[in-house]
Every structure is written in C-alpha cells, then in structure tokens.
Amino acid sequence: MSSGEEKKVIELKIDKLVNGGKGIGRYNNKVFFVKYAAPNEFVRAEVVKEKRDYGEARLLEVLIPSSARVEPVCPHFGVCGGCQLQHIEYSEQVKQKVEIFKEQLQRVGKIREIPPVEAIPSPEPYGYRVRAQFHVDNGKLGFVEDETLRELKGRGEIVDIETCPIMHPRINELIPHLKRLSREYRFLTEVHVTYSPTRDEALIKLITAEGGSFSKEDLRVIKEQLPPFVIGVGSFKRYKREIVRVNFVGRDYTFISAKGYTYRVTAESFVQNNYLLWEKFIEVVTPQEKRGYCLDTFCGIGFFTIPFSERAFFVEGSDMNHFAIADANYNAKLNNRPNVLFMRATPSQHMKKHLDKEIDTVIFDPPRSGLDKKDLQVLKELQPDRIVYVSCNPSTLARDLGKILSWGVYTYKKAFVVDLFPQTYHIESVNILEKTYEE
C-alpha cells in the first residue's frame, strides 16, 4: 500500500490469537491480523499491509471489548516491543497459548493426534524475570520499539523506560544507575543483567560498540557506584553472534537454588528467565520412574541434567558454551552427583558417540531455531526409548516433531505448556515422546 493512497479502515470481529500474539479476524472473506486485539471483540483497524490472501491492520478503536480485556499495567505497552499481551487477563493468555500451541502442531507439523496438553501458569504474571537485556543510548535505556511502529517510521528507536513490570524488582532498582552509565559512556550499547533471587546477587555485562571498552579501573569505579548486591561487572564486545569478555571485576558468578539443588551461574551462562517456575519446570522434565543411560543436549549449567540423574543410571550432558560446561561440572560436584558427565559438543556429535548403545532418554532444549538436519538424522539412527523436547518456539517444535513422528517409531504421549513468559507471545513447552512397541 503506497503512502499516497488513502488508508483503508475496516471493522471486524477478532476470533482468537495466533502465533506471535496477534488477533485474527475476517473482513470480506479475507483474513486480517490485528496486534493488541483480544479474542471475541469487535474492533476498528487501519489496514497497513494487504496481500492477495491476507492483510495486517493497526488497532484504532475497540468497539465492543472482550470480557478478557484488562488495562495494561505498563505505560509503555503498545510502544515498547517487549510485551504483546498485557491487555488480556492472565488466565485467558494461558488459554490462548495452549490453543496456539495445538494449532501450530496441527498446521505446521501436520500432527493429527495431539496428546493431552497441561497448562502450567506462572504463580505471578509480573515481576518474574531475573534476566534483562537492555538497549542503551546516551541516557536512554529500554527495549526496541514495537515492530509495527518500526515499519511505519522506517527505523527503530529505544523506548526509554523508568521501570519494567515483568522484571524482578531488584533489576528495576538498577535502572537509574544504568541510565547514568549510558550518559557517561557513549560507547555503551547494551546492558545485560542476571539476578539471583536465591542469593540476592546481580551480575552485569556492559556491551560496547566498536572502538570503546572499559578498563579494569573503569569497571572498579563503576562497581563502587552501583548497589552492593551487584557483585560483578564485566566489559564485553559483540563478535559476530558471540558476546566476548574483555575485562571483569568482582565475582563473575552467582548461585541459584531450585528443588533442593544449587547451581553456579557464570556471567556467560544461561539461566531460565522465570524464577517462579524453576521448580515446576524441573518437575515436568524429570521422570517419576527409574531410567537408564540418558543424554541431555543443550544442557547449559546442568539445570535438568542434575535432577534427572537422581532417577537415571547415568546422564551425559552436552553444550557448545564452554562457560556453561565448566559450571555444569562444578554443579555436579556441588550437588554430589557422581553419575553425570559433561562435554562440549553439538547434539549430533554427542548422539553419534552412542550409536552402539541402548539409550534410554534424549533431552533436547534447543534455541528458537529448533533442531538442525544433522541432529534429526543422528536421532533417527540412535532411536532412544524416550525423547523429551523442551521448546521455546512452537513452530520449529511442530516442524521437528512432525518429522520425528513421520518415522513411525514414536508416540507423542504428553505435552506441557509452561508459561515462562507471561504478558508476551512466547510459548515454552515440554513434550514427551516414547517408542511405540507392538502389543
């Protein structure tokens, strides 16, 4: 639609939400996607993009609101690109995510028989995040603008925030200090915070543009000016897709606890965002019955590996992040787990080592891109008794499960939608597949 054309305004009923959190409805037999709309409401919207078989529209006015519509908590909602669902009552968000999850399995994965899906909501829909990745620019700190605004303006800006309601309160306490840093150091582009609610400790990574970095002395001065619960501050640079450490002062690790286990987390390691669901997450991944020889790929700090080893004969964990593997080895000793071993390997490399063995369970917890062709190829050769697939992206999960189930070897037994990301469209799930044995 060219800028010279008069904008087309339409009125339509929103039927449901779809992957990405947009509302979907029909106008003149054409599907339109409308962001920030809620299910079962009538809206007026301006068409911003129109293709032959679908269109996208920007919400102008809610004519008849959904019974699930609520007032967003955050003043930046609709401008900041961080949250998409604050306008929808929390129990309805979870219900819609379960439906989106099932729809993706059927549409993308062509999976006809969906197993029972259990929804696990977050105990609190706000204040749950213990990791933050802020963008900063000369005193501004926040998140990148909503994609619709970026497209309309042709550029994206940082939405400057004073507080973020989905963050842990301790991370919000740091925001004024981090804004000051961004005014003082113009070459600072991102600030990453990891907070341990177990120890009340925070680690901060300062990520700089080309041509700028912090010396150890700079970092010492910065750390002294921050609240005492910040135990370590590091200077990092982006190199391709990696974030590389340049300097660090203070302690570069903290500890978290869940379900009776304690884990060391280094600044470069990953920890699940929603601390309120750590225990439940471990519960749904860990089996109730005794298991045999198991592999945990994308294992990180051993978050699942270590509890899983309580039920298994032996568990091997693998990951490509060498900091995470160092943490995992430390955590095995810390939790007194002699029947675990960790190695730096891709999932396909790890599984290849065991093609001559009977493997009980393979756990996958890949990034949003899902499993690659090599992983699936070696998995098909290995054919473990069980597969536990932890996913943060239902469309790549559906693609991968569709392929695995097409082999005719596995039955899709159970799925859990674990709502790690309230107020956002992100859908985390745990999926259990078992080998089908002839009666």
Secondary structure by P-SEA (a helix, b strand, c coil): ccccccbbbbbbbbccccccbbbbbbcccbbbbbccccccccbbbbbcccccccbbbbbccccccccccccccccccccccccccccccaaaaaaaaaaaaaaaaaaccccccccbbbbbccccccccccbbbbbbccccccccccaaaaaaacccccccccccccccaaaaaaaaaaaaaaaacccccbbbbbbbccccbbbbbbbbcccccccaaaaaaaaaaccccccccbbbbbcccbbbbcccccccccccccccbbbbbcccccccccccaaaaaaaaacccccccbbbbccccccaaaaaaaaaccbbbbbbccaaaaaaaaaaaaaaccccbbbbbccaaaaaaacccccccbbbbbcccccccaaaaaaaaaacccbbbbbcccaaaaaaaaaaaaaacccccccccccccccccccccbbbbbbbbbcc
